[in-house]
Each structure stands twice: as C-alpha cells, then as structure tokens.
Amino acid sequence: MLTFVRATEADRDRVRQFLAQFTDDYLAETYAPHLNQRRGGLYMALDGEELVGTCIISLPKSQEAYLSGMRIAPNRQGNGLGEEFGRFQLLEARRLGATLVRVLVHADNEASAHVLEEKLGFRVVDHWAVGEISPIPAPVERPPDAGPAWAIDRERLESFTKGCAGELWGVTEWQPESLDIADVLRRIEDGGAAVMPQTGELAALALTRIQSKETLYIQYFRVLGQTVGSLLDYLWNEARAWGASRCRFGLSQAAADALRSAVPNCEIIWRGLVMERNLAMSPVEA
C-alpha cells in the first residue's frame, strides 16, 4: 500500500526529477505553484522511500475540488494503482472540505474514464474543449452593440446568470469550475466581462483575462439567439489594445463549437469529458 505525502518546496528537485521521465509532459513545467497551494497541492505517492507517483488536488471554491496531475512511474503502471490514487484524492478532498469533485479526462482515454466511473463513482456531466485562435482576427465595422460590463449591470447579469445554473467556466484551460454571480462580478472588477447588448435584456456574456501579455484567454462564452459578431469584435479590439495577438480558451463543448462556427481560424486542440463525483450524496469510503 502506498503512502501519500503533500510535497513542499523542499521536495521540488525530487518531484522535478520524477517528472523528467515523462516525455513532453506539461506538468514538468507547471507543477511548481502547486507546492505552495494554501489548501491541497501536489502529493507524492511513496512506496517506502521510493517516489512512484504524483497527483494534484486544487480547491478553486471552498467546497469544490479539482483532481489532476496523476503520474505513475512507468515500471509501476498496469497494476491498479490508478484506482488507489483516485481513492486517496477523493478522501483527501473530503478531508479538505470539498463536497463536489471534478476531473478532466481526454475523450479517447477510455481506460481512465472506466476507472473513474465504475470504480470511483464519477459521472460525465459535460464535454470540454481547449482551443486557440491565432492570429486574432481583425475587427469588422459594425454597430457598437457590445461593450464592457459595469457594476450598474448587476441586475441584468444576475438575471442572465440564473439561466446559466450548473454551467462551467474555465478558471484555466484545464480547470472547469461552477459559474456563479460572484465569479461574474469579480471579472467586472478586473475588467474582464463583456456583454451584449449594452442596454436592455442581456443576450450574451463573455468572461476573459489577459494571460501572459500576448494571449487573450476566454473563460466563458454564452450567446442567446443572436449573432456573435458584435461581441467578438469588442473582444478583438480589447485584445489588440492590450497587445495580445492570439486567443486561447477552455470552454464547454457547446460554447467552444459556437465560437468555432463564428471564427474561421479557431482550432480545437483538445477535447475531453468533465467527470464529477458528489461526495455529499455518496461519501467515499476509506
């Protein structure tokens, strides 16, 4: 049986050396911030003194946990360790106060989806797409029907958000989180919320942020029954004003497909399943 230990800065080199054995693995470049998470973080799986795997638990909201970063040493794969890792993550997420747990699985990874569903009690709740638009299109001259959201739009935004109950947005490309009005209001404060039209009942909402200067990241995108042209033109103008030359997104499949249908050079680079386990309804057993 494995022992799971939360990694700290003192384990940075050990984790780095372990991850180096996985070819072209993004985690080798992105694991470090997880060593300093306030809750959760990167956990090392130890067999005695031997490091045989890693996994990550993030808590974007107090009662929501997101699982990622499972890596098992090549010489230990195929021995049912994936289930042991997953069960530990569920128990640890519950200990940290989470009642809802999510994980992303590649659409073609049937083995992992099977373990999560049949062994660990997850279910598919949405489909997810990560994509890129490069370069950002030149805006087209249209009537200025879209623009930034302001605090005075709160009533309209609350009404719109009620119709989005249960929808997910991308905190990062790879971390779907439940959308609520507090998230929308925070994006307003950061200058990352766009609406259409600018007066009257809302028909569209986009939540964005500038990521590493040259990239506009679309975190949420929803349009009801109208052309998306005016909203996109506003986003492209904002991106250019910030010096961004490309756009990336992590969105539900429906939102990503709507974006793709409106932008010719929109490329979907990853598709997967959002799987979820409600710990409040069916607690995991130790």
Sequence and secondary structure as in RCSB ss.txt:
>XXXX:A:sequence
MLTFVRATEADRDRVRQFLAQFTDDYLAETYAPHLNQRRGGLYMALDGEELVGTCIISLPKSQEAYLSGMRIAPN
RQGNGLGEEFGRFQLLEARRLGATLVRVLVHADNEASAHVLEEKLGFRVVDHWAVGEISPIPAPVERPPDAGPAW
AIDRERLESFTKGCAGELWGVTEWQPESLDIADVLRRIEDGGAAVMPQTGELAALALTRIQSKETLYIQYFRVLG
QTVGSLLDYLWNEARAWGASRCRFGLSQAAADALRSAVPNCEIIWRGLVMERNLAMSPVEA
>XXXX:A:secstr
  EEEE  GGGHHHHHHHHTTSTT THHHH GGGGG SSSEEEEEEETTEEEEEEEEEEEETTEEEEEEEEE GG
GTTSSHHHHHHHHHHHHHHHTT SEEEEEEETT HHHHHIIIIIT  EEEEEEEEEEESS           EE  
GGGHHHHHHHHHTTTT EEEEETTEEEE  HHHHHHHHHTT EEEESSSSS  EEEEEEEETTTEEEEEEEEE S
S SHHHHHHHHHHHHHHT  EEEEEEEHHHHHHHHHH TTEEEEEEEEEEEEETTTS    
